[in-house]
Amino acid sequence: MRRTKLVARARRALGKRDLWVTYPPVVAGGLIWSLAINGILIHHQFMSGGVSGFALVIHYLFRFLPVGMMVFLMNIPIFAVGWAMISGRFFILSLMGMLSFSFFLTVTTWLHIPIDNPLLAALFAGVISGVGSGLVFRSGASGGGTGIIAMVLNRHFSIRVGMVSFALNSIPLILGGLLINLEAALYSIVYIYVSSSVTDRILTGFNERRSVFIMSTKSSEIADEVLDKLHRGVTFFKGEGAYTHTAMEVVYCVVPLFELARLKDLIRSIDPKAFVVINETMEVIGKGFEPMGKFPV
């Protein structure tokens, strides 16, 4: 009965039209990701995190074992365990991501990007890898491995996902430093940091947003100008000064970074004494920004 339900769930996930639109960026991400590993990492004996990191360590110790095959084989038990514990859509897309990544790791072993300086190699590999993995993650998928393990352990043992991911990503670096090359392992930290930063940038998009809280005695006028001049939504929060106990309406709005200067000029022209708090905002989903249904997982 349970097996029948799992198969039916997979069929429902595969039958969704929007799922097929998501495949191309997942496959492209797997290709780009593999170029960083075969083109740069292997030639400098750099390590990586997660399953690909374990595969690289094994490849460095036993050269006859290809990285692509090791990534595929190590992911089989992970997907088998996670099959019943993650959403059908995420499972299908992650399976596609893992298969694409493994396949391209296998067919691009001939690639060599000639960068002799190890620091430049780590930086460039991080950029390439970050773009590839960012495309995969932005599509609501993963390359398998540590993400699925972290979700399973969290569900069964309430272990925090971040702690599991950190541990599993650190082990290949430690093993690489002890068994292969300590200097290469240290450069690998640079690679992982750059890759993570680029991945975050791909996930959040290049259009940075700022959330703004405006405390002013002329909140209604400011709100009207934001609606009229910037065409951005505004929300009022009821506020009260802790010292004066004066009631006020706090204006809250979110604007793209390139509109922030206009917003500050607008506020200054209406109330030079306004108190303004500006926060970096990771992601905004909704009308006027990213559609709600764009990145379902």
N, C-alpha and C positions, 0 to 999 in steps of 0.2 A: 504493500500500500504506500509506504513512504517513498519507495523508488518511483512508483507511478506518479506521485505528486511532484517529485523533483523533475522528472522528464517533462511533465506537462508545463511546469514553470519555465523550463528552458525553451520549450516550443513557443510559449507566449512571448518570451523575450525576443526570440529570433523573428517572430512574426511582426514586430513593430517596425514600421517603415523608417522612422527617424533613426533607428539603430543602424540601418544600412548606410545612412548618410554619414554616420560617425566613423565608419571603418577606415576611409582613406586617411584622415589625419593620424589615426592610431598606427596604421601601417607605415606611413611616412615618418612618424616619430620613432618607430622601431628601427627603421633604416638609418636615420640620422644618429640615433643613440649608438648603434653598432659601429658607425664610422669612427666615433671618438675612441672606442675601445680597440678596434683592430688597427686604426690608422695611427694612434698615438700611444695609448696606455701600454699596450703589449710591448712596443719597441723600447719603452723606457722602464719596463717592469713596474709600472705604477699599479696601485691597488684601487679598488672601488668598494662601495658599501653593499650590503645585502647579498643576495644570491649571486649576482655577477661578481662580487668581490671574492666570495668563496671559490667560484669557478676560476677566477684569475689565479688565485693562490695555488689551487690544484694544478692548473696548467703550467705555472712556473716550476712546480716541483716535478711534474710528470709531463714533459713536453708533448708526448704522443696523444694526450687527451685534449681534444679541441674545446674551446670555451663555449661555443654554441651548443654542443652536445651536452656539456655539463650543466649549463643553464636549464636546458630542456629537462634533463633527467631529475635534477634537484627540485624542479617545480612540480613534477608529477605528484608526489605525495602531498605537497602543499595544497594543490588544487583539489586533490581527492578529499582531504580533510575539510577544506573550506567550502566545498560544494554545497553542503546543506546549511551553511551558516551565513552566507552573504546573498545579496539580492541577485536575481536572475540576470538582470541587465549588467550589473557590475561584473558578475562572473563571466558572461559571454565576452564582454569587451576586454576584460583582463586576460582571458584566454587568448583572444586575438592578439593582444599586445605582446604576451609572452611568446606565442608562436612566431610572430613577425620578428621580434627581437632575436630569438634563437636562430631563425632561418637566415636573417641577414648577417648575424655573427658568423655563420657557417660559410656563406658565399662571398664574404668580403675579406677573407683572411689574407688575400694578396695585397691589400691596401697598405701603403706606408706614406704618411705625411711627413716629409723631411724637416723636422724641427729639432735641432741639436741641443739648444739651451733647455734644460729640464724645467726651469721656471716658466718660460714661455710655453713649453709643451703642456704643462699642467694648466695654465690659464686658458689656452686655446681649446684643449680637450674639455675643460669645464664648460666653456661657452657652447661647444657643439653638443655635448651630452645634455646640458641644461635645456637647450632648444628641443632636442629629441624627446626627452622625458617630459618636458612641459607640454608638448603637443599630445602625448599619450594621456597625461593626467588631466589636461584641460578637456579632453573628450569624455571624461568620466570613467577612464580605465586605469589600469596599472600594468606594470610589467611582471606581475605576480610577486612571489617571494615574500619579503618581510612585511609588506602591508597586510597581506592576507593572514600571515602568522599572528601579527599583532592584534588583528580583529578577533581571531579565534580565541586567543589567550585572554583578551579583554572580556569576551562574552562568557567564558567558562570559569575564569579565575579572578575576574575583576582587576587584572593587571593593566596599568595605564598603557595606552597605545604608544605614547611618546617614549616611555621607558623601554619598552620592548624594541621599538625601532632603533633607538640609540644604541642599545646593547648589540643587536644583530648587525648594525652597520659598523660598529667599532671592532668587533671580533676579527673580520678580515684584515683590518689595518694592523692590529696587534700581531696577528699571525704572520703577516707579511714582513713586519719590522723585525720579528724574532727569527724567522726562518729564511727570509730571502734577502732583503736589503733595507736597512733602517733608513737610509737617506731617501730612497724611493718612497718609503712609507710616509715620510714627512712631507715630501712633495705631493703625495696623494691627498693629504689633508687640504692643501691649497686647491687641488682639483675638485674635491668634494664640496668645499665651501663655495667656489665659483659656480659649480653645477647647480647647487641648491639655490643660490641667489638668482641665477638665470631662470631656473624652473619657477621660482616664486614670481618673477617678473612676467613670465609667459602666462601663469595662472591668473594673476590679477590684472593683466593687461597693461599697456603702456599709457593709458589715459588715467593718470592719477587723480584721485578725488580728495576733497577735504570736507570734513563735517564741521560746521560752524555754529557755535552758540553765541547769541547776541543778547546781552542784558542792557536794556535802554528804557528810558521813560517815553521814548517815541517808537515803541516796538511796532505799532500798527502802521505807521508811515514807512518804516523800514521794510516791513513785510510786503506792503503794497508795491514798493519800488522793486523789490526782488522779483515779485510776480510779473510786474509790467516790463522791467528793463532786462532782466536776466532770463525770464521765463522758466524759473525754477520753483519747485514746490516749497512751501513753507509750513512749518508746524509750530503751534504755540504751546508752551509749557507754563503752567502756573508756578510762579516763583515768589519768594519773599526774602527780603534782606535780613540776615541774621542780626545785624546791629541795629538797623533802623526799623525793622519789622514792616517795611514798606512793601505792599503787594505790587507785583509787576508781571508782565508776560514775557517769558524768555522765547526768543525767536530761534528756531533751529532749521538749518537747511544744509544741503549737500551740493557742492559745486565742483566742476572739473578744475584742475590746478590752473589752467590758463585763464579761468574766469575769476580767480581769487582776488587779483589786484583790482578788478572792476568792482567786486563786492565790497572790498575795504574802502575804496573811494566813495562808493555809494553810502556806506554807513557813516563815514567821516563827514560827508556833505549834509547829512540829516542830523546827526548827533555826535559831535566831536568827543563827548564825554562817555560814549558807549563803552561798555566792557565786553571784549570779544575774545572768545576762546576758539582756537583753530586746531583740529586734530587730523592726523593722517588717517585715512580710511582704506582698509585693505580691499574691500569689494562692496559694490552697491548693486543690488538687484531690484528691479522694478521699473515702473514707467519713467522714461527719460534716460534710463541707463541700460543695464543688461536685462533682457527678458527673463522672467522667472523660470521658464522651462528650458533655458538654454543648456544648463549643465546638470541634468539629472543624473543621480548615481543610484 
